[in-house]
Amino acid sequence: MSAKDYTVPALQKGLKILEMFDSQCRTLSQVEMAQRLEVSSSSLYRIVQTLTAMGYLNKIGTNTYTLGSQVVSRGFSYLGSREIVEVAAPLITELRDNTSLSSHIGIRDGVEVLYVFRALALQRVSVNVPVGTRFPLHTTAMGRALLMGMSPADLQSLFQGQRLDGYPKPAPKTMPELLTLCEKEHGQGWNMHYSDYSTALALPLRNFTGQVIAAINISGPDPVMSSPGDQEILLGQLKLTANKIMRRLGGV
């Protein structure tokens, strides 16, 4: 008895279409794609339209396509996050050891923060956010740290059509609230957010041009994080770690 085939033919065809493009083949018509796959052009219509709608293909003429920006942006976002993790992971782990608090690295993916590394605190009560977790940017300290440096116009463009309400306070629920909070946090240079009896402090990581490329945080139970004196010490350690990471990444 043969093993069951769980492959998805439409997905296979979509990926094979993307693989057709290289330095020697920058444009293809739908007919040419069909010929290479040895199928009818009409059978590819929905696949090509889906890839175009998602930004993986770019239509430049009548039934003529090039690779879309999503292929590049997703690829570089992944490669960039790997480099950041490789450089920052030992320092984030050291920060966890020095503070006994969980520490994370996050990158921006659209209007979400994606957690790409975690150093979990080795204590009974700790904040546990697994790698791969996503949160709306405006609802976390690390998410808003990724917004630092963006102008009000850029922020409004980024969140155009996005609902901000529906999340528990202190997350901002309107665009004016978000703009006011971002202005305040940009002025102080760091971010703070509390939820579910825990508090997080976060800072952005910048490259050599000053562009925010990632963010780091430390988070723990409110009693540990809420004391002004302790908070100042923790913020100092977070800043020290961020500066070390940026120097190793060639940032500012």
C-alpha positions in Angstrom: 0.0 0.0 0.0 1.4 3.4 -1.0 1.8 6.2 1.5 -0.9 8.8 1.5 -0.1 12.0 -0.5 -0.9 15.0 1.6 0.6 17.6 -0.8 -1.5 20.5 -2.0 -1.3 20.8 -5.8 -2.3 24.4 -6.0 0.3 25.4 -3.4 2.9 23.4 -5.3 2.1 25.2 -8.5 2.3 28.6 -6.8 5.7 27.9 -5.3 7.0 26.5 -8.6 5.9 29.7 -10.3 7.9 31.8 -7.8 10.9 29.5 -8.4 10.8 30.2 -12.2 12.1 33.7 -11.6 15.9 34.3 -11.4 18.6 36.6 -12.7 18.1 35.2 -16.2 14.3 35.3 -16.1 12.9 38.5 -14.7 9.5 38.5 -16.4 7.0 35.8 -17.4 3.6 35.7 -18.9 0.9 33.5 -17.6 1.1 31.5 -20.8 4.8 30.9 -20.3 4.2 29.8 -16.7 1.6 27.3 -17.9 4.0 26.0 -20.6 6.7 25.4 -18.0 4.3 23.6 -15.7 2.8 21.8 -18.7 -0.7 22.8 -17.7 -3.4 25.0 -19.3 -3.1 28.8 -18.8 -6.7 29.0 -17.5 -5.8 26.5 -14.7 -3.3 28.9 -13.3 -5.5 32.0 -13.3 -6.7 31.8 -9.7 -3.2 31.0 -8.5 -1.6 33.9 -10.3 -4.3 36.3 -9.2 -3.8 35.2 -5.6 0.0 35.6 -5.7 -0.5 39.1 -7.3 -3.1 40.1 -4.7 -0.7 39.1 -1.9 2.3 41.0 -3.4 4.4 37.9 -4.4 3.9 38.7 -8.1 3.7 42.2 -9.7 1.7 42.6 -12.9 3.6 44.9 -15.3 1.6 44.4 -18.5 -1.1 42.4 -20.1 -0.6 39.0 -18.4 3.1 39.7 -17.8 4.5 39.5 -14.3 7.7 40.0 -12.2 8.4 38.9 -8.7 6.7 41.2 -6.2 8.1 43.1 -3.2 6.8 40.6 -0.7 9.3 37.9 -1.8 12.2 40.3 -1.1 10.8 41.9 2.1 9.9 38.6 3.7 13.2 37.1 2.8 15.3 40.0 4.0 13.2 40.3 7.1 13.9 36.7 8.0 17.6 36.9 7.2 17.9 40.2 9.1 16.2 38.8 12.2 18.5 35.8 12.1 21.6 38.0 12.2 20.1 40.1 15.0 19.3 37.0 17.0 22.8 35.5 16.5 24.5 38.7 17.7 22.0 39.6 20.5 21.1 36.2 22.0 24.2 35.9 24.3 23.7 39.5 25.6 19.9 39.0 26.1 20.7 35.8 28.0 23.2 37.7 30.1 20.6 40.4 30.8 18.2 37.7 32.0 20.9 36.3 34.3 21.7 39.7 35.7 18.1 40.8 36.3 16.4 37.4 36.9 13.7 38.7 34.5 12.5 37.3 31.1 14.0 39.1 28.1 12.9 39.0 24.5 13.9 40.2 21.0 11.2 41.3 18.6 11.0 42.6 15.0 8.2 44.4 13.2 6.1 42.5 10.7 3.5 44.8 9.3 1.4 46.1 12.3 2.6 43.3 14.6 5.6 42.6 16.7 7.1 39.1 16.1 9.0 37.6 19.0 12.2 36.0 17.6 14.2 35.1 20.7 13.4 34.6 24.4 15.6 34.2 27.5 13.1 32.8 30.0 13.6 33.8 33.7 14.5 30.8 35.8 12.0 31.5 38.6 8.6 30.3 39.6 6.8 33.5 38.6 8.0 34.7 35.2 6.7 36.1 31.9 6.7 33.5 29.2 6.2 34.7 25.6 7.2 31.9 23.2 9.2 32.5 20.1 6.9 33.0 17.1 4.3 34.9 19.2 2.7 38.0 17.6 1.0 40.9 19.2 -0.4 44.1 17.7 2.3 46.7 17.8 0.4 49.3 19.9 -0.5 46.8 22.7 3.0 46.0 24.0 6.1 48.0 25.1 8.3 46.2 22.6 5.8 46.8 19.8 5.7 50.5 20.4 9.6 50.6 20.7 9.5 49.4 17.1 7.5 52.5 16.2 10.1 54.9 17.6 11.4 57.2 14.9 8.3 57.1 12.8 6.6 60.4 12.1 2.9 60.9 12.9 2.2 60.7 9.2 4.1 57.4 8.9 2.2 56.1 11.9 -1.2 57.1 10.5 -0.3 55.5 7.2 0.9 52.2 8.9 -2.3 51.9 10.9 -4.7 53.1 8.2 -7.7 50.8 8.2 -6.6 49.0 11.4 -8.8 48.9 14.5 -7.0 49.9 17.7 -9.9 49.3 20.1 -10.8 45.9 21.5 -7.7 45.5 23.6 -7.4 46.0 27.3 -6.0 49.3 28.7 -3.5 50.8 28.9 -3.2 50.0 25.2 -4.3 53.1 23.2 -7.8 52.7 21.6 -7.7 55.6 19.1 -5.2 57.0 16.7 -4.9 60.3 18.7 -4.2 58.3 21.8 -1.5 56.3 20.0 0.1 59.4 18.6 0.2 61.1 22.0 1.7 58.0 23.7 4.3 57.4 20.9 5.4 61.1 21.2 5.8 60.7 24.9 7.8 57.5 24.7 9.9 58.8 21.9 10.8 61.8 24.0 11.9 59.6 27.0 13.6 57.1 24.7 12.1 53.9 26.2 8.7 52.2 26.5 6.7 50.6 29.3 3.5 48.6 29.3 1.7 46.5 31.9 -0.9 43.7 31.5 -2.0 40.6 33.4 -0.1 41.6 36.6 3.2 42.0 34.7 5.2 45.0 33.4 7.6 45.2 30.5 10.3 47.8 29.7 11.5 48.0 26.1 14.1 49.8 23.9 14.6 50.0 20.2 17.7 48.7 18.4 18.9 50.9 15.6 21.3 50.3 12.6 24.1 52.6 11.4 21.5 54.9 9.7 19.5 55.3 12.9 16.6 53.1 11.6 14.9 50.9 14.1 15.5 47.3 13.1 14.4 45.4 16.3 13.5 45.9 19.9 14.4 44.2 23.2 12.6 44.1 26.5 12.7 42.8 30.1 9.4 41.8 31.7 8.4 40.5 35.1 5.8 40.6 37.9 4.5 44.1 38.9 5.9 44.0 42.4 9.4 43.6 40.9 9.0 46.1 38.2 6.9 48.9 39.8 9.3 50.2 42.3 10.8 53.5 40.9 14.3 52.8 42.3 14.3 49.2 41.0 12.8 50.3 37.7 15.6 52.8 37.2 18.2 50.1 37.8 16.5 47.7 35.4 16.2 50.4 32.7 19.9 51.1 33.1 20.8 47.5 32.5 18.4 47.3 29.5 20.1 50.4 28.0 23.5 48.9 28.5 22.5 45.7 26.8 20.9 47.6 23.9 24.1 49.7 23.4 26.2 46.5 23.4 24.0 44.9 20.8 23.9 48.0 18.5 27.7 48.3 18.6 28.1 44.7 17.5 25.6 45.2 14.8 27.4 48.3 13.6 24.5 50.6 14.8 24.4 53.8 16.7 
